[in-house]
Amino acid sequence: MLKLKIWYLAFIERDKKNIFELLLYWSLCLLSIVYGLVVGLRNFFYDKQILPSFSTNSKVISIGNISWSGSGKTPLSIWLYSQLSPVFEIAVLRRGYGDDENKLLKEKITNVFYSPNRYKLAKRLESKFQLFIVDDGFQHRKLNRDINIVIMGAREFKRKLRLIPAYIFREPLISLRRADIVIINYADELDNPCEIKTRILKIKPSLKIYFSKYRVERFIDLKGNNVDKEYLKTKKLAAFAAIGYPQGFFKKLKSAGIIVDRHIVYPDHFELSEKEFGRLQQSLIDNGINDLIITHKDKFHIPDKNIKLNIYIMEIEIEIDGYEELIRLIKSKL
C-alpha cells in the first residue's frame, strides 16, 4: 500500500507519461468529472439551503483549502490563534483526522478539540469561547462562519486544475466565491504573483488576497535544544518528509544553505513502524549518513525508540505580507 501511494503521488505530478500511463491518467480524469459533479451538487444543495447550515452564539473563522494538503492550514491556524488570543477566548476545532497535526496543535495551542461534527462540538463549547477557529473547515458547510479564509500553495497554480483523483484539487477554483480572504502561500516560489491575483479576482472581485511564505525560525534537536545552522552545514545529511508538500521543505533547506545528500519522501500523515524506521535508519548509516533533518510535524511520524541517528527539526513560521492590515480586517469582520 505504501509503495502504491508513493507511486500514485509521483504519477499525478509527473509531466511526461507514456501511452499506457496516459490512458490511465485519462481514466482518472473521467473519474474526476464524476467527483466534480458530486461536489457541485453538494455545494448547490447548501447554496440553496436544501442542506441546512447552523450557527453558534460564538464567532467562527474557517481556515481551509480547495486542494488535498500541503498548503499550510495548520501553521496558519497557529499563527492566527497567536494574533487573536489576546483579544478573544479562542478554541481550535478539528475533524480529528491527521494525528500528527493534532499533536502539533496541542504543543502550540491550549484549547484544541476534535469531532467529525464540528457544529455539535461548537454548540457544546460556545458558552466557554468567544471565537472558534475551524481548521480545515472550508468543506464543512454544516457550520456557518463569519469569515472564510482559504489558503493555497504556489504549486496549485503551476499545473492545470484537475479534481481528485486526476490531481490534488478537492473543489474547482470557482468555489473561491464562498471565501472572504485568500492567502497564497509559498509566494517565494511564484513566477507572476500579480497574474495569479488578477485571475482570482475575476472569480470574486471583492476577495481580499494576501501572499505568504515560511521563514526558518531555528533548528532544534528532539529534546528542544537549539542547533547552530552552521554546525549542520558541516554534516552529511538526509532530509525526511511525510507532509503534503515535501518539496517546499526541501527548497527551504536549500535556501538556508543546507546541502542534503538524500531526500526521503513518504505520503502525508504516514507513520513509520519501528521495523520500517529501523530499515531506513540502517540504510542511512550504511551510507555514511548519521544526521537527519525533519519537519516539526514529522517528529510524530518517527518512532521514539531505538533511535541511532542524530535528528534535527527545522522550525518554521508563516510570514504574511501586510499582516497588520489582515488582522485589522479580521477584527472588523468579527
C-alpha positions, 0 to 999 in steps of 0.5 A: 500500500505504501509503495502504491501511494508513493507511486500514485503521488509521483504519477499525478505530478509527473509531466511526461507519461507514456501511452499506457500511463496516459490512458490511465491518467485519462481514466482518472480524469473521467473519474474526476468529472464524476467527483466534480459533479458530486461536489457541485451538487453538494455545494448547490444543495447548501447554496440553496439551503436544501442542506441546512447550515447552523450557527453558534452564539460564538464567532467562527473563522474557517481556515481551509483549502480547495486542494488535498494538503500541503498548503499550510492550514495548520501553521496558519491556524497557529499563527492566527490563534497567536494574533487573536488570543489576546483579544478573544477566548479562542478554541481550535476545532478539528475533524480529528483526522491527521494525528500528527497535526493534532499533536502539533496543535496541542504543543502550540495551542491550549484549547484544541478539540476534535469531532467529525461534527464540528457544529455539535462540538461548537454548540457544546463549547460556545458558552466557554469561547468567544471565537472558534477557529475551524481548521480545515473547515472550508468543506464543512458547510454544516457550520456557518462562519463569519469569515472564510479564509482559504489558503493555497500553495504556489504549486496549485497554480503551476499545473492545470486544475484537475479534481481528485483523483486526476490531481490534488484539487478537492473543489474547482477554483470557482468555489473561491466565491464562498471565501472572504480572504485568500492567502497564497502561500509559498509566494517565494516560489511564484513566477507572476504573483500579480497574474495569479491575483488578477485571475482570482479576482475575476472569480470574486472581485471583492476577495481580499488576497494576501501572499505568504511564505515560511521563514526558518525560525531555528533548528532544534534537536528532539529534546528542544535544544537549539542547533547552530545552522552552521554546525549542520552545514558541516554534516552529511545529511538526509532530509525526511518528509511525510507532509503534503508538500515535501518539496517546499521543505526541501527548497527551504533547506536549500535556501538556508544553505543546507546541502542534503545528500538524500531526500526521503519522501513518504505520503502525508500523515504516514507513520513509520513502524519501528521495523520500517524506521529501523530499515531506513535508519540502517540504510542511512548509516550504511551510507555514511549518513548519521544526521537527519533533518525533519519537519516539526510535524514529522517528529510524530511520524518517527518512532521514539525508540531505538533511535541511532541517528542524530535528528534535527527539526527545522522550525518554521513560521508563516510570514504574511505580507501586510499582516497588520492590515489582515488582522485589522480586517479580521477584527472588523469582520468579527 
